[in-house]
Amino acid sequence: MKLVLIILLLAIVASLASGLWFLAKDDQGGTRVLTALKIRVALSALLIGFLIFGYYQGWISPNIG
């Protein structure tokens, strides 16, 4: 469970870094920044969905107290 969350978070950070790189260094005016944004949004939605699914399955619980 924790491994999946860590992998998703690292993939989101990698997509963020690649988007920043393309924004700073891309002279062609291509759509690579937009593609990196799409990937980052999809990975974030997947992470949120996985957290909700894990909560309802009882794999994770809120730490109240």
Steps between C-alpha positions, in 0.01 A plus 500: 500500500768748603716402205222581252444839662871581495532397136202717403638799691842459338338476155306822569819680604683366193221626275516838672876517447474401134232764444724762656790385284291517183367843598849637557694333217251418223562740211278320249170618648374143515236348719733314734415727794130431447567126479696510826208685661252240374712219639536677835124557528427138409751371756356728767147378425626141517664571836181652642295212366740248651487678838118496497494134395751409772293682760181317407682166493638566848865501390551853632328694775509860614733577787270692733609589843 
